[in-house]
Amino acid sequence: MDEVALFYNHYMTDPAEAPRLDFIRDIVAADQAAGTNRGRVATRFPPEPNGYLHIGHAKSICLNFGVADDFGGVCNLRFDDTNPVTEDTEYVDSIQEDVRWLGFDWQDRLFYASDYFERLYACAIQLLRDGKAYVDSLSADDIREYRGTLREPGRDSPFRDRAVAENLDLFAKMRAGEVPDGAHVLRAKIDMASPNINMRDPVLYRVRRAHHHRTGDAWCLYPMYDYAHPLSDAFEAITHSLCTLEFEEHRPLYDWLIANVTDLPARPRQIEFARLNLTYTVMSKRKLNQLVTEKHVHGWDDPRMPTISGLRRRGFTPEAIRRFCDEIGVAKRENQIDVGLLEFCVREDLNARAPRAMAVLRPLKVVLENYPEGQVETFEVANHPSDASMGTRQVPFGRELFIERDDFLEDPPKKFFRMAPGREVRLRGAYLITCREVIKNNDGDVVELRCTYDPPTRGGDAPDGRKVKATLHWVSAAHAADAEVRLYDRLFTEETPGASQTDFLSQINPRALEVLTGCKLEPSLADAAAGARYQFERLGYFCADRDSSAARPVYNRTVTLRDSWGTKQRMPA
């Protein structure tokens, strides 16, 4: 019976209703059906708390928690906090917030590699006693030179054959802080001629005097990631350690440690998958940190950033991100995903859940000359065109209105059907109006339209059946809320920023953020809570920013109504 059949047989479910399989789920299904690990499935999401999570981490989160959920298992959240120089509680807190926001719960299974410092140290003592590790006193440069190259084998360190007792004594002094940083390291004793350079006596521990965000100054001896990671997996009885492809060449060391450290409670299996590469985006933590520290963006949660906190602030939904991760699937080989797919998933999700509202971003004043001065009426407008459960709202209407400046042309081309002199258009849910006069300032700019409205067309349709070709959104001038709207676009102008040795910073999109002030909103938008999402009719999807208040509403554009990137003229770098 193949893995797919085993999977469906295990769940006693219809194939159409079972979770979609990928090569990782094939492996897990086969292991579970074969009784490996007594059928138990345990995964973990193991971020290093040295930065904010980005959309690539979302893929890993969805995979690790998703596999555990699909197979009735558990998924731990573990911080691999073995480098005190770069780690901070700010990142720990933000990571937990991001994972929860995406919809996943580790329950009581929150762990830290620093929880295991004593246990990891004891494992190192065992390797020393077994003659499988040694304290090396070469400098970092000498270790690098002795390691060899991809074409040439390495050379044994002159300290490789130190006596076990001397190694144990030196290692104890390293822990006690009796040696300076860089004086000694602990290395595994494997094979300096291995074709895999990661197996040429890799460093397991180094002395580093730095304050740790959890253990303070209790330790000055810190394990390397490649040492702490597999053993932490084993301590937590992880069954399937899911890693991105850059760890494939590290797997032999992972397996060596699992095989050579005694009395481990589990023997986890590492499986690699392709990381997420997204067009017009950088995923490197180093590059993202550079964008923040050099102030090319306004922090880790800047809505131009691919961080989960940035996407959340921009108005993306966790459901859309989870759907995106499901759509791209899990691959064995590196590939690049078009960011348009992510934007599509966001549009599809917001189309169903975002209430509609009217906003005018670049206002042009309209005066209805035959509308009674001082009169105000309201129109009941549906909050969603196809979801009655979202209810309705009352939108005020008066003699003076605002429409979008782009919705008027004094001398329109043939296929322009919006407002023009002498032309009749529909105001959404209100009346048919006709432009009678164009008012300009001394510079010749259009500043006001004088129009008339047709009273029998209340609700937007003519009783005599006449048709108009354009429907415009609008806002009552007397009731409009003044707002700031931030139009966000892709952060880079090139599909692969920094390709061909080009400085990725030179490819930042100068139009990635346009701030509009003096925008006009219908009253219902004035006091929306931060994070509230709307479709501004005919304009796109928008989200109330954390800077927003009733006195000064601020909205971020989440995504346009349709993908217009491919139709844009090529932007300058």
Secondary structure as UniProt FT lines:
FT   HELIX           3..11
FT   TURN            15..17
FT   HELIX           23..33
FT   TURN            34..35
FT   HELIX           36..39
FT   STRAND          42..45
FT   HELIX           55..70
FT   TURN            71..72
FT   STRAND          74..79
FT   TURN            84..86
FT   HELIX           89..101
FT   TURN            102..103
FT   TURN            107..108
FT   STRAND          110..112
FT   HELIX           113..116
FT   HELIX           117..129
FT   TURN            130..131
FT   STRAND          133..136
FT   HELIX           140..146
FT   TURN            158..161
FT   HELIX           164..176
FT   TURN            181..182
FT   STRAND          185..188
FT   TURN            192..193
FT   HELIX           197..199
FT   STRAND          203..207
FT   TURN            213..215
FT   STRAND          221..223
FT   HELIX           225..235
FT   TURN            236..237
FT   STRAND          240..244
FT   HELIX           245..250
FT   HELIX           251..260
FT   STRAND          269..273
FT   STRAND          277..278
FT   TURN            279..280
FT   HELIX           285..293
FT   TURN            294..295
FT   TURN            300..301
FT   TURN            303..304
FT   HELIX           308..314
FT   HELIX           318..328
FT   STRAND          336..337
FT   HELIX           339..353
FT   STRAND          356..357
FT   STRAND          359..360
FT   STRAND          363..368
FT   TURN            369..370
FT   TURN            373..374
FT   STRAND          377..382
FT   HELIX           388..390
FT   STRAND          392..397
FT   STRAND          400..404
FT   HELIX           405..407
FT   TURN            414..415
FT   TURN            421..422
FT   STRAND          424..427
FT   TURN            428..429
FT   STRAND          432..440
FT   TURN            442..443
FT   STRAND          446..453
FT   HELIX           455..457
FT   TURN            458..459
FT   TURN            463..464
FT   STRAND          471..472
FT   STRAND          475..476
FT   TURN            477..479
FT   STRAND          481..488
FT   TURN            497..498
FT   HELIX           499..501
FT   HELIX           504..507
FT   TURN            510..511
FT   STRAND          513..521
FT   HELIX           523..525
FT   TURN            526..527
FT   TURN            530..531
FT   STRAND          533..536
FT   TURN            537..539
FT   STRAND          540..544
FT   TURN            546..547
FT   STRAND          554..559
FT   HELIX           565..567
//
